Amino acid sequence: MHLHIVSLQPIIALVAGVLILAKPRLLNYIVAAYLIFIGVAGLWPNLIR
């Protein structure tokens, strides 16, 4: 099964939303992890070359 970053974003957003509702103190960490993940995923094809 081959997943693209576009298909992973809604899943990640859903999990992050549930975690933020459950524990609002996690907001900073969840946002930071999401931004790092999206940044690395966007740069990954260029880093392999």
ABEGO torsion letter per residue (X at the ends): XBBBAAAAAAAAAAAAAAAAAABAAAAAAAAAAAAAAAAAAAAAAAAAX
